[in-house]
């Protein structure tokens, strides 16, 4: 069987295998857990699986298609209860109508009179599935721009564009992951070339369990390193108690956490609350990312960054405050 991509550039899974899916297969295909699927079935009456000869759930392929679209919209910040009863064509239209704001060029770029690179050119390589060309083009841009401008002018807007197109169902998840891996590879190479070992503040970076998106964390680490900070990255999805132990063991001045819209609000708030209670009071917590929960719920002892552009002034303020406190004592 020859399998063709449809008009949106997505692979037609119906052409590959139209057979009903088991609950385990649906979990793999959509990223929605088995518990979530069962809860939705009870609470909303969707999905509506059939049963095989052994009484196990079987999900028709059209329901699996709708579940995939729902997951994309949830990642973009929508709540399932408001969407789940809409037909799939309405859900796909909603995804196409949404547009994420294009971040403005940072002040230092505009002032210098530089033209920001066209991220559309990088994205065209991603859409044409040329991963080697994507990585090569990104590496050349980083060498030309330097790490700071690369973060603001390439990595950040390109990540937003990829997320927008993926949320509309016009990009496969493997295309998204290949492009993110390319960005991470070139940025890690640049980070490794920074010769300074870093000074205060010592910043520990990570994400909490369930938060697998690490590119935002890497962009933050890049900018913090350029500010001369001593950065210690634990990677993604670190258990909370391990974060606490690591922050204490390394006498972290700051714990930097990244939250995407994929993590539900309760997990964001509960994680920040528990960490604030358990790590030393002297350790600041800086939280950033596109999770709506960060803007809706202000937590005492947690500083929320509106964007990457706030990192430099936040570091400067920390150093000024610390210096003043030491002189006072």
C-alpha positions in Angstrom: 0.0 0.0 0.0 1.3 3.5 -0.9 0.7 5.9 1.9 0.4 9.6 0.9 0.5 12.8 2.9 -2.8 14.7 2.9 -3.2 18.3 1.9 -2.1 19.6 5.3 1.2 17.7 5.1 0.1 15.2 7.7 0.3 11.5 7.1 -3.1 9.8 6.6 -3.2 7.2 9.3 -6.4 5.8 8.0 -4.6 4.8 4.8 -2.0 3.0 6.9 -4.4 1.0 9.2 -8.1 1.8 9.5 -8.7 -0.9 12.2 -10.0 0.1 15.6 -7.3 0.8 18.2 -6.8 -0.7 21.7 -6.6 1.7 24.6 -2.8 1.2 24.8 -2.5 2.1 21.1 -4.6 5.2 21.5 -2.4 6.3 24.4 0.7 5.9 22.2 -1.0 7.6 19.2 -2.4 10.6 21.0 -0.3 11.1 24.1 -3.5 11.0 26.2 -3.2 8.6 29.2 -5.5 5.6 29.7 -6.8 7.2 32.8 -7.7 10.4 30.9 -9.5 8.4 28.2 -11.5 6.6 30.9 -12.4 9.7 32.8 -13.5 11.5 29.6 -15.6 8.5 28.7 -17.4 8.7 32.1 -17.6 12.5 32.4 -18.3 13.6 28.8 -19.5 10.5 27.0 -16.6 10.7 24.6 -14.8 8.8 23.4 -17.3 5.9 22.9 -15.2 2.8 22.4 -16.6 -0.6 21.4 -15.5 -3.8 23.0 -13.7 -6.9 21.6 -14.5 -10.5 22.4 -12.7 -10.2 25.7 -14.4 -7.0 26.8 -11.4 -4.7 26.1 -12.0 -1.2 24.7 -11.6 -0.7 21.0 -11.6 2.9 19.6 -12.8 3.6 16.0 -10.2 5.4 13.9 -12.4 8.5 13.5 -12.5 8.9 17.3 -8.7 8.5 17.5 -8.4 11.3 14.9 -10.6 13.6 17.0 -8.6 12.7 20.2 -5.3 13.7 18.4 -6.8 17.1 17.5 -8.1 17.6 21.1 -4.6 16.9 22.4 -3.1 19.5 20.2 -5.7 22.1 21.3 -5.1 21.2 25.0 -1.4 21.7 24.4 -2.3 25.2 23.1 -4.1 26.0 26.4 -7.7 24.9 25.8 -9.8 23.0 28.3 -11.2 19.7 27.1 -14.7 20.2 28.6 -15.3 23.1 26.3 -14.2 21.3 23.1 -14.9 17.6 23.5 -18.5 17.8 22.1 -17.5 19.8 19.0 -17.3 17.9 15.7 -13.8 17.3 14.4 -14.1 19.8 11.5 -14.9 22.6 14.0 -11.9 21.6 16.2 -9.6 21.7 13.2 -11.0 25.1 12.1 -10.4 26.4 15.7 -6.8 25.2 15.4 -6.3 26.9 12.1 -7.8 30.2 13.2 -5.5 30.5 16.2 -2.3 32.5 15.8 0.4 32.9 18.4 1.8 36.4 18.7 5.1 37.0 17.1 7.6 38.2 19.7 9.0 41.6 19.1 12.7 41.9 18.3 14.6 42.6 21.5 15.7 46.2 22.1 19.4 45.5 21.6 18.7 44.0 18.1 16.5 46.9 17.0 18.9 49.5 18.3 21.8 48.0 16.4 19.9 48.2 13.2 20.2 44.5 12.4 17.5 42.7 10.4 16.2 39.6 12.2 16.6 36.4 10.2 13.5 35.1 8.4 12.4 32.1 10.5 10.2 31.1 7.6 13.3 29.9 5.7 14.2 27.5 8.6 10.7 26.3 8.8 10.6 25.6 5.0 13.5 23.2 5.5 11.6 21.6 8.4 8.5 21.1 6.2 10.6 19.7 3.4 12.0 17.1 5.8 15.7 17.9 5.4 16.9 17.5 9.0 20.6 17.7 8.0 20.0 21.0 6.2 18.0 22.3 9.1 20.8 21.7 11.5 23.4 23.1 9.2 21.4 26.2 8.5 20.8 26.8 12.3 24.5 26.3 13.1 25.4 28.8 10.4 22.9 31.3 11.8 24.3 30.9 15.3 27.8 31.5 14.2 26.7 34.6 12.3 24.5 36.0 15.1 26.0 34.9 18.3 24.2 32.9 21.0 22.1 35.8 22.4 20.7 37.0 19.1 20.2 33.4 18.0 18.0 32.8 21.1 15.9 35.9 20.5 15.8 36.1 16.7 15.8 32.4 15.7 15.2 29.9 18.5 12.3 31.6 20.3 10.2 32.7 17.2 10.9 29.4 15.4 9.7 27.4 18.4 6.5 29.4 18.5 5.9 28.9 14.8 6.5 25.2 15.0 4.1 24.9 18.0 1.5 27.0 16.2 1.6 24.8 13.1 1.7 21.6 15.1 -1.4 22.7 17.1 -3.3 23.2 13.9 -2.6 19.6 12.9 -0.3 20.6 10.0 2.9 19.1 11.3 3.7 15.6 12.5 5.1 15.2 16.0 8.3 13.6 14.6 8.9 16.7 12.4 8.5 18.8 15.5 10.8 16.7 17.6 13.5 16.6 14.9 13.5 20.4 14.6 13.6 20.8 18.4 16.5 18.3 18.6 18.4 20.3 15.9 17.9 23.6 17.9 19.1 21.9 21.1 22.1 20.4 19.4 23.5 23.7 18.0 22.7 25.6 21.2 24.4 23.0 23.5 27.5 23.3 21.3 27.5 27.0 21.7 27.0 26.7 25.5 30.0 24.3 25.7 32.2 26.9 24.1 31.6 29.5 26.8 34.9 29.6 28.6 33.9 31.3 31.8 33.0 28.9 34.7 30.3 31.4 35.8 29.9 33.3 39.1 26.9 34.1 41.4 24.1 33.6 41.2 24.3 29.9 41.0 21.2 28.9 39.0 19.8 25.4 39.0 17.5 24.7 36.0 15.0 21.9 35.5 11.3 21.0 34.9 9.0 19.1 37.1 7.6 15.6 36.5 5.2 15.7 33.5 6.9 18.6 31.9 8.9 17.2 29.0 9.5 20.4 27.1 13.2 21.4 27.6 13.9 23.8 24.8 12.7 26.8 26.8 14.9 25.7 29.7 17.9 25.6 27.3 17.2 29.0 26.0 17.1 30.4 29.5 20.3 28.6 30.4 22.0 30.2 27.3 21.0 33.7 28.4 21.9 33.1 32.0 25.3 31.8 31.0 25.9 34.9 28.9 25.1 37.0 31.9 28.0 35.2 33.7 25.8 33.0 35.9 26.9 29.6 37.2 24.3 27.3 35.6 23.6 23.7 36.7 21.0 21.9 34.6 19.2 18.8 35.9 17.4 18.3 32.5 13.7 17.7 32.4 11.1 15.9 34.6 13.2 15.8 37.8 11.3 14.5 40.8 10.4 17.2 43.3 12.4 15.8 46.2 15.4 15.4 44.0 15.1 19.1 43.0 15.0 20.0 46.7 18.1 17.9 47.5 20.0 19.2 44.5 19.2 22.9 45.4 20.4 22.3 48.9 23.5 20.3 48.0 24.7 22.9 45.5 23.6 25.9 47.6 21.6 27.2 44.6 20.9 30.9 44.7 18.1 30.5 42.2 15.9 27.6 41.1 14.7 28.3 37.5 11.7 26.3 36.3 10.1 26.1 32.8 6.4 25.4 32.4 4.7 24.9 29.0 1.0 25.0 28.3 1.0 21.1 28.1 1.1 20.9 31.9 -2.3 21.4 33.6 -2.7 24.3 36.0 -3.0 22.2 39.2 0.3 20.5 38.5 2.0 23.9 37.9 0.6 25.4 41.1 1.1 22.3 43.3 4.7 21.9 42.2 5.6 25.5 42.8 3.9 25.5 46.2 5.7 22.4 47.3 9.1 23.5 46.1 8.7 26.9 47.7 7.9 25.2 51.0 10.8 22.8 50.9 13.8 24.6 49.5 15.6 27.2 51.6 14.0 30.6 51.8 17.2 32.2 50.5 16.9 30.3 47.2 14.8 32.4 44.8 12.4 30.6 42.4 12.1 32.0 38.9 9.3 30.5 36.8 8.9 31.0 33.1 7.2 29.5 30.0 3.8 29.8 28.3 1.7 28.1 30.9 -1.4 30.3 31.5 -1.3 29.1 35.2 1.8 31.3 35.8 -0.2 34.4 35.0 -3.5 33.5 36.6 -2.1 32.4 40.0 0.5 34.5 41.7 2.4 32.6 44.4 4.3 34.3 47.2 8.1 33.7 46.9 7.9 32.9 43.2 9.0 35.4 40.5 7.3 34.8 37.2 9.1 35.9 34.0 6.9 37.3 31.2 9.6 36.3 28.7 13.2 35.6 28.0 13.9 39.4 27.8 13.4 39.6 31.6 16.4 37.4 32.4 19.1 40.0 32.1 17.4 42.6 34.3 16.4 39.9 36.8 20.0 38.8 37.2 21.2 42.4 37.5 18.6 43.0 40.2 19.6 39.9 42.1 23.2 41.0 42.1 22.4 44.5 43.2 20.1 43.3 46.0 22.7 40.8 47.2 25.5 43.3 47.2 23.3 45.8 49.1 22.4 43.2 51.7 26.0 42.2 52.3 27.1 45.8 52.7 24.2 46.3 55.2 25.4 43.3 57.3 
